């Protein structure tokens, strides 16, 4: 018998406590993804587009970082399909045969693995595309079997160049950051004048980080491409003022009534300005285009009186 807080706890209470602890442990174990597929997904991933970093834990926790709109969640798996769930909903990601990336909604969202690909994540090649497709349709496991135990490896020759496979595996994060920079730049070109500078700063940030990741892996070609995009963004940013310029005011014609020549000249001038803004969206905002459209409509109405 055990006395606690003035009450006596007997063997029955101790048995109930033990059962409760076992249930808690069982519930925690059920939250973990199945061991048959978990090894394919555990690790860090980079989402192209948003650029956020996802970390899949062995206990089923799906952590999100490096993005202000991150939502933490949980995950589980079945075969080559990962199911990610958070407070906003649930999504199924399908792992690609090479194990380097997974996608959902027909490729609308793609996550690229950060780091080396484990052997369990790669699908075994059965010799032809037809055999591989047939195996996938019939649900035949194409996961490579464990390699037989080999003898001690021979001493490797020293090399100044990094392994090609290692470089490709580690460049996944640089590629994902590069894609996030391109999307931010495209958003800047479509955004209103007031939001353009903010998107340009975001794009430059992602391209800088992309160049750093490419440099770490020795991918000098893609590092140079990232730096070219940084210079391009800075050139556009230099042409973009902090505030949209006020629309140009047209001088009023003397006497109130416009001649036919005056009408033709002024309408032609507005048309040329509209065409110039369409060819170079950086020079004008949506508000400027709307003002020109209204001015043209008022001028045509006045000239037709």
C-alpha positions as CSV (number, residue, x, y, z in Angstrom):
1,X,0.0,0.0,0.0
2,X,1.2,3.5,-0.8
3,X,0.0,6.6,1.0
4,X,-0.1,9.8,-1.1
5,X,-1.9,13.1,-0.2
6,X,-3.6,11.4,2.7
7,X,-5.0,8.7,0.4
8,X,-4.0,5.0,0.3
9,X,-3.1,3.7,-3.2
10,X,-3.4,-0.1,-3.4
11,X,-2.3,-2.7,-6.0
12,X,-5.3,-2.0,-8.2
13,X,-4.5,1.7,-8.6
14,X,-0.9,0.8,-9.5
15,X,-2.1,-1.6,-12.2
16,X,-4.4,1.1,-13.7
17,X,-1.5,3.5,-13.7
18,X,0.7,1.0,-15.6
19,X,-2.1,0.3,-18.1
20,X,-2.5,4.0,-18.7
21,X,1.3,4.5,-19.4
22,X,1.2,1.6,-21.8
23,X,-1.7,3.1,-23.7
24,X,0.2,6.4,-24.0
25,X,3.3,4.7,-25.3
26,X,1.1,2.7,-27.8
27,X,-0.5,5.9,-29.0
28,X,2.9,7.6,-29.6
29,X,4.1,4.5,-31.6
30,X,1.0,4.6,-33.8
31,X,1.8,8.2,-34.8
32,X,5.1,7.2,-36.3
33,X,5.1,6.4,-40.1
34,X,5.4,2.7,-41.1
35,X,9.0,1.5,-41.0
36,X,8.5,-0.1,-44.5
37,X,8.5,3.3,-46.2
38,X,9.6,5.9,-43.6
39,X,13.3,5.6,-44.6
40,X,12.4,6.9,-48.1
41,X,11.2,10.3,-46.7
42,X,12.9,11.0,-43.4
43,X,15.1,14.1,-43.8
44,X,15.1,17.7,-45.1
45,X,13.3,18.9,-48.2
46,X,13.1,22.2,-50.0
47,X,9.8,23.4,-51.7
48,X,10.3,25.1,-55.0
49,X,8.1,28.2,-55.2
50,X,7.8,29.1,-51.6
51,X,11.4,28.1,-50.8
52,X,10.4,26.9,-47.3
53,X,12.4,24.0,-45.7
54,X,10.5,21.0,-44.5
55,X,12.0,18.5,-42.0
56,X,10.3,15.0,-41.8
57,X,11.0,13.4,-38.4
58,X,10.9,9.6,-37.7
59,X,8.2,10.2,-35.1
60,X,5.8,11.6,-37.7
61,X,6.3,15.3,-37.1
62,X,6.6,17.5,-40.2
63,X,8.4,20.7,-39.3
64,X,8.5,23.8,-41.5
65,X,11.0,26.7,-41.4
66,X,12.6,29.5,-43.3
67,X,9.3,31.0,-44.4
68,X,6.9,33.3,-42.3
69,X,3.8,31.5,-43.4
70,X,5.0,28.0,-42.4
71,X,2.4,25.7,-40.8
72,X,3.7,22.7,-38.8
73,X,2.0,19.3,-39.4
74,X,2.4,15.6,-39.4
75,X,3.1,12.9,-42.0
76,X,2.8,9.2,-42.8
77,X,3.5,7.1,-45.8
78,X,2.4,4.1,-47.8
79,X,4.8,2.7,-50.4
80,X,6.1,5.7,-52.5
81,X,3.3,8.1,-51.4
82,X,3.7,10.5,-48.5
83,X,0.6,12.0,-46.8
84,X,1.3,15.4,-45.3
85,X,-1.4,16.9,-43.0
86,X,-1.7,20.3,-41.1
87,X,-4.5,22.5,-40.0
88,X,-5.2,23.7,-43.6
89,X,-5.7,20.2,-45.1
90,X,-4.0,17.0,-46.3
91,X,-1.9,16.4,-49.4
92,X,-0.4,13.3,-51.1
93,X,3.1,13.5,-52.4
94,X,4.4,10.9,-54.9
95,X,8.2,10.1,-54.7
96,X,10.0,10.1,-58.1
97,X,11.9,6.9,-59.1
98,X,15.3,8.6,-58.5
99,X,14.2,9.5,-55.0
100,X,15.5,13.1,-55.3
101,X,12.1,14.8,-55.4
102,X,8.3,14.3,-54.8
103,X,5.3,16.2,-56.1
104,X,1.6,16.6,-55.5
105,X,-1.4,17.8,-57.6
106,X,0.2,16.8,-60.9
107,X,3.4,18.6,-60.3
108,X,1.8,21.9,-59.0
109,X,4.0,21.6,-55.9
110,X,7.4,20.0,-55.9
111,X,9.8,19.2,-52.9
112,X,13.5,18.5,-53.6
113,X,15.5,16.5,-51.2
114,X,18.4,18.2,-49.4
115,X,21.4,15.9,-49.2
116,X,22.2,12.4,-50.4
117,X,19.4,10.0,-51.5
118,X,19.1,6.8,-49.4
119,X,19.1,3.5,-51.3
120,X,15.6,2.7,-50.1
121,X,14.2,5.8,-51.9
122,X,15.4,4.8,-55.3
123,X,13.3,2.4,-57.5
124,X,15.1,-0.5,-59.0
125,X,15.3,-0.4,-62.9
126,X,13.9,-3.7,-64.3
127,X,15.5,-3.2,-67.7
128,X,12.9,-1.4,-69.8
129,X,10.3,1.3,-69.4
130,X,7.5,-1.2,-70.1
131,X,8.6,-3.5,-67.3
132,X,9.0,-0.6,-64.9
133,X,5.5,0.8,-65.7
134,X,3.9,-2.7,-65.4
135,X,5.5,-3.3,-62.0
136,X,4.2,0.1,-60.8
137,X,0.7,-0.7,-62.0
138,X,0.7,-4.2,-60.4
139,X,2.2,-2.8,-57.2
140,X,5.4,-4.8,-57.5
141,X,8.1,-3.5,-55.2
142,X,11.0,-2.0,-57.1
143,X,13.0,-1.0,-54.1
144,X,16.6,-2.2,-54.5
145,X,17.6,-5.1,-52.2
146,X,20.4,-4.8,-49.8
147,X,23.8,-5.3,-51.4
148,X,25.8,-8.4,-50.3
149,X,28.5,-7.7,-47.7
150,X,31.7,-6.9,-49.6
151,X,35.3,-7.2,-48.5
152,X,37.5,-4.2,-47.4
153,X,37.4,-1.5,-50.1
154,X,40.6,-0.7,-52.0
155,X,42.3,2.6,-51.2
156,X,40.8,5.4,-53.3
157,X,43.0,7.5,-55.4
158,X,43.1,11.2,-54.2
159,X,41.1,13.5,-56.4
160,X,40.8,17.3,-56.5
161,X,37.3,17.1,-58.1
162,X,34.2,16.3,-56.0
163,X,32.2,13.2,-56.9
164,X,29.7,13.9,-59.6
165,X,26.9,12.0,-57.9
166,X,27.6,13.9,-54.6
167,X,27.5,17.2,-56.4
168,X,24.2,16.5,-58.0
169,X,22.7,15.4,-54.7
170,X,23.8,18.4,-52.8
171,X,22.8,20.8,-55.5
172,X,19.2,20.1,-54.9
173,X,18.9,22.9,-52.4
174,X,20.5,25.4,-54.7
175,X,18.1,24.4,-57.5
176,X,15.1,24.9,-55.2
177,X,16.3,28.3,-54.1
178,X,16.9,29.3,-57.7
179,X,13.4,28.3,-58.6
180,X,12.0,30.4,-55.7
181,X,14.0,33.4,-57.0
182,X,12.6,33.0,-60.5
183,X,9.0,32.9,-59.2
184,X,9.5,36.0,-57.0
185,X,10.9,37.9,-60.0
186,X,8.0,36.9,-62.2
187,X,5.6,38.0,-59.4
188,X,7.5,41.4,-59.4
189,X,6.8,41.9,-63.1
190,X,3.1,41.1,-62.6
191,X,2.7,43.0,-59.4
192,X,1.3,46.6,-59.0
193,X,3.9,49.4,-58.8
194,X,3.7,49.6,-55.0
195,X,4.5,45.9,-54.5
196,X,7.2,45.5,-57.1
197,X,10.2,46.5,-55.0
198,X,9.2,44.1,-52.2
199,X,9.1,41.2,-54.7
200,X,12.4,42.2,-56.2
201,X,14.1,42.2,-52.8
202,X,12.7,38.7,-52.2
203,X,14.0,37.4,-55.6
204,X,17.5,38.8,-55.0
205,X,17.6,37.2,-51.5
206,X,16.8,33.7,-53.0
207,X,19.3,34.1,-55.9
208,X,22.0,35.0,-53.4
209,X,21.4,31.9,-51.3
210,X,21.2,29.8,-54.4
211,X,24.6,31.1,-55.6
212,X,26.0,30.2,-52.2
213,X,24.7,26.7,-52.3
214,X,26.0,26.1,-55.8
215,X,29.4,27.4,-54.8
216,X,29.5,25.0,-51.8
217,X,29.0,22.0,-54.2
218,X,31.4,23.2,-56.9
219,X,28.6,23.9,-59.4
220,X,30.3,27.0,-60.9
221,X,28.0,27.1,-64.0
222,X,24.8,27.5,-62.0
223,X,26.5,29.8,-59.5
224,X,27.2,32.2,-62.5
225,X,23.6,31.9,-63.7
226,X,22.3,32.9,-60.2
227,X,24.7,35.9,-60.1
228,X,23.5,37.0,-63.6
229,X,19.9,37.0,-62.3
230,X,21.0,39.1,-59.3
231,X,22.4,41.8,-61.7
232,X,19.3,41.7,-63.8
233,X,17.1,42.3,-60.7
234,X,19.2,45.2,-59.5
235,X,19.0,46.8,-62.9
236,X,15.2,46.6,-62.8
237,X,15.1,47.8,-59.2
238,X,17.2,50.8,-60.2
239,X,14.6,51.8,-62.8
240,X,11.7,51.4,-60.3
241,X,11.0,54.5,-58.2
242,X,9.8,54.1,-54.6
243,X,6.5,55.6,-55.5
244,X,4.5,55.7,-58.8
245,X,5.1,59.0,-60.7
246,X,2.0,61.2,-61.1
247,X,0.3,61.0,-64.5
248,X,1.3,63.6,-67.0
249,X,-1.2,66.4,-67.3
250,X,-2.1,67.4,-70.8
251,X,-2.4,71.2,-71.6
252,X,-6.0,72.3,-72.3
253,X,-6.7,73.7,-75.7
254,X,-7.6,77.3,-75.9
255,X,-11.2,78.2,-76.8
256,X,-12.9,75.0,-75.4
257,X,-13.7,73.4,-78.8
258,X,-10.8,71.3,-80.3
259,X,-10.1,71.3,-84.0
260,X,-9.9,68.0,-85.9
261,X,-6.2,68.3,-86.1
262,X,-5.9,68.9,-82.4
263,X,-8.0,65.8,-81.6
264,X,-6.0,63.6,-84.0
265,X,-2.6,64.8,-82.5
266,X,-3.6,64.3,-78.9
267,X,-5.3,60.9,-79.4
268,X,-2.2,59.7,-81.3
269,X,0.1,60.9,-78.4
270,X,-2.0,58.9,-75.9
271,X,-1.9,55.8,-78.1
272,X,1.9,56.0,-78.4
273,X,2.2,56.3,-74.6
274,X,0.0,53.2,-74.1
275,X,2.0,51.1,-76.5
276,X,5.3,52.1,-74.8
277,X,3.9,51.1,-71.4
278,X,2.8,47.7,-72.8
279,X,6.3,47.0,-74.3
280,X,8.1,47.9,-71.0
281,X,5.9,47.2,-67.9
282,X,8.6,48.6,-65.6
283,X,8.0,52.1,-66.9
284,X,4.4,52.4,-65.8
285,X,1.9,51.2,-63.2
286,X,-1.6,49.9,-63.6
287,X,-2.9,53.2,-62.2
288,X,-1.1,55.2,-65.0
289,X,-2.6,52.9,-67.6
290,X,-6.0,53.4,-66.2
291,X,-5.6,57.2,-66.2
292,X,-4.5,57.2,-69.9
293,X,-7.5,55.1,-70.8
294,X,-9.9,57.5,-69.1
295,X,-8.2,60.5,-70.7
296,X,-8.5,59.0,-74.1
297,X,-12.2,58.2,-73.6
298,X,-13.0,61.8,-72.4
299,X,-11.0,63.2,-75.3
300,X,-12.8,61.1,-77.9
301,X,-16.2,62.1,-76.4
302,X,-15.2,65.8,-76.5
303,X,-13.9,65.6,-80.1
304,X,-17.1,63.9,-81.3
305,X,-19.4,66.6,-80.0
